[in-house]
Amino acid sequence: MTNIWLTSSHSFQQYLPKISDTLNKYAININGHFWEDNLKNMSWKYVYEEIAMSDFSLWLIFLSSDEWEKFSIRYAISLLTIAVQQKKGLNFPIVILKLPEDSLNSEMLPDPMKNLEILSLSIQDIGPELISQKHKSSVLREREYHIGVHVNPIYGQWFEVGPVNSTWKKGSIFGVKGAEITFQGVGNRGVLPQECTLESPVEGIKVTTRTDEYIAWIIQNEINKDTSHFIQVKGDPSAIILGEHVEGLSGLLYVNRF
């Protein structure tokens, strides 16, 4: 039996029994939850614990177009995606399900989710389609940087960034739009540092791209594949930038718009 996790809209309850019955014919068992739009209380964190700490082999997301347009949902589910991929890897199957009449496409998704597969719901063929996604391994997703997120009601919201197979010799830069950076650190990948020494940190630098303005912080510690730049962010940024710090801010920056 294959176990998958389903994140569903409350408004789609009527479809779920048929989906479950159809998938059971292919030995696919569904567990899941209804999405709660509760960004303030970090409700997505508890969903992360279910997905990341269990043996689910696929995560299926079934939300309405109206929900995909709402920023609080886009941001929260982006953080959940980042956290799940941080734990399970970029090739962990995450599939978005839509109604046949829904116009949802990849360009309408937040940046952390643009590469995910979108399937149109057809009760007859959803089982084979999901099995295909589960076993699809010929195309590996790769990127030049890693990103993670750590949240807790006590210590707040932290992003974690760094290179994958290279070294950021002159340090790291991270910026936000529509939020505030309040602290930064450096340490071993995957674990918030308890203490650290920052080399020539810089705070509150304005970085302008072709379309947006960001407020960025910089550390000049060398960051390699085993270490990370950790950034505490207050609020919910509409976009972030990150990358290797280069003198004159002339380096390549990666943008994630939510």
N, C-alpha and C positions, 0 to 999 in steps of 0.2 A: 504494500500500500504506500503510495506517495502522499506526503502531507504538504499542503500549501496553505499560506496565510492570505486571507482576503480582507482588504480594507474597503468598506462599502459605504456609500451614501445612505442615509436613512430613507431617502426618497426612492431607493431602488429595492426596497424590501420584497416587493412582489416578484422580482426576478430570481431571488436567491434559491427558493426551493427547486425550481427547474434546473438552475445551474448546478446545484448540489447533486440532484438525481442524475443528471447527464454525466457529471464527472465521476460519480461512483461507478458507472459502467466501465470506466477506464482505470479503476482502482486508484482514483485520486480522491483523497479525503480533505475536506475544507474545514479549517478553523479560522476565526477572524473576529472582527469587531466593526462597529459603526463609527465612522469618523466623528470626533467631537471637536468642534471649532473653539478651542480653549487655549489659545497661545500663551496667555498670561500665566497660566498654571502649568505650562509645559506638559500638557496631557500626552503629547506624542512620545514622550520619554518612556512611558509605560508600554506603549506599543513596541518601541524599539527592544525593550527587554524580552518581550514575547518572541519577536522575530529572530533577533540576534542570538539569543541564548538557547534556542530550540533547534530541532532538526528539520525545519521546513526547507523544502528544496526549491520553492518559488514563492514570490510575493506578488499577489494580484491586486491591482488598485482599480476600483470601480466608482468613480465620482462623476457628478453631473457637470455640464459646461459652466453653469453658474458658480459652482464651487471652485472650479479651476480658475475662474476670473477673480475670485476673492483673495486679496493679498494675504490675510492672516492664514488662510489655508495653504496657499502657494508657499509661503515662507516656512510654515511648520512642516509640511510634507517634504519640502526640500531638505530641511535639517534632518528629518527622519531618514531620507534617502542617503544623505551624506554619512550619517552614523551607521546605517546598515552596511553600506559599501566599505566603510572603514573597518568594520568587524569581519565581514564575509568576503570582501574583495569585489572588484569592479565587475567580475563575471558572474556574480550571483544573479540569477534571473529575476528581474522585476518587470512585470508586464502591466500595461494600462489597458483597461477594458472600457469600451464606449458603446453606446447604443448605435444601431445602424444609421439612424437619422441625425446623429450628433456630428457636428463639423470639426470636432477636436482633431488637431494635427500637432506634429512635434514643435512647430514654430510657436504654438500657443502655450507651451510648457515652460516652466522656469528652467534656467540654464542647467542646473545639476541633473535634470531629468530629460533633456532633449534627445539623448541617445537611446532612450528606452523604447521598447517595442510597443506599438499601439495596435490592439486587436478590436475589430468590430464584433459585437456580441451576436452570435448565431447559435442558438441552442443546439443545433445539429452538429456543428463542427468545432465547438469550443474545446472539447476534450483532446482531439488530435492536435489542435493548434498549441495547447499548453504543453502537451508532451513534447512536441517539436521544440518549443522554447526551452524546456527543461534540459533537453539533450543537445541543444545547440552550443557547440564549443569550437567551431571552426574559426570564428572571428573573435579574437580577444580584444577587449577594450583596454586601451592604454592611454596614459597621459604623462606629461613631464613633471607633474607635481602631485603630491598627495594632500588631501584635505580631510579633516575630521572635525567633530564638534563634541563638546562635553557640556552638559547642563545639569544643574542642581539648584533647588530653591535657595540653598545657603550660599554657594559660591558663584552662582549666576551662570552666564553663558560664555563659553570660551571656544574660539576656533583654534585649530591646529593645522599648520601648513609646513611644507618643506619639499625638497626635491625627491624624486623617485630613484633615479640611478646616477645622479650627478652630485656635485657639491656646489652650494652657493657660498663661494669663498668670501665674498664681501658682505654677507649677511642677507637679511630678508626684509621685505616691505609688505605691509598689509594696510589696506584702507577701506573705509566704509562710506556709504552714502545714506544719509537719513538716520544715522545712529551715532553713538559715541564710543570711542575706545577709552577704556579706563585703566587698563594695566596690560603689561606684556611680560613674557618670560621665555626662557629657552631651556630645553631638557630632552630627556630620552623620548623617542617616539611612542605615542600611545598613552603616556602617563603625565598628568599635570604635575609640573615641578613644585616641590615644597619650598625650594630656595634655589637661587641661581645668580650668576654674575653676568650682567649685560655689558657688552662692549660698545661704547659710544652710542647709546640709544638716542633717538630723535623722536620728538612727539609733535603732532599737530601740523604736519606738512600738507599743503594743498597740492593735489595731483589732479590735473585736468586731462581727460580723454577727449575724443572728438565730440562726445555727446554729454558727458557728465563730469561733475566735480566731486572729488573724494577727499576725506581727511585721513591721512596715513601716519602710521608709526613705523619706525625703522629700528632694527637691531643690526649690529655689525659683527656679531659672532658668526663664525663659520658654521653653516648648517649642512649636514650630509644626510644620507638615506636613513641613518639610524637616529637622527635628532630632529627636533621640530621647533618652530617658532609658535608660541602660544599667545593668544590675544583675547583679552576679556572685552566683551562688547555689551554695552548697555543700550537696550532698545532693539528694534527690528529693522536692520538695514534693508533697503530696497535693492542694493547691489554691493558687492565687495570686489576689491582687486588684491592681487597677491603676486609675489614673484621674487626673484633674486634682486637684492639691492645692488644697483650699479651707480657709480658716481655720476651726478648730473641727472639722475632719474631717467636715463636713456635706455634702460634695459627692457626686456619683454615682460609685460604684465598680463596676467590672466584675469579675465573678468567673469564673474558669476552674477547674473541678474536674476532676482527672485520674482 
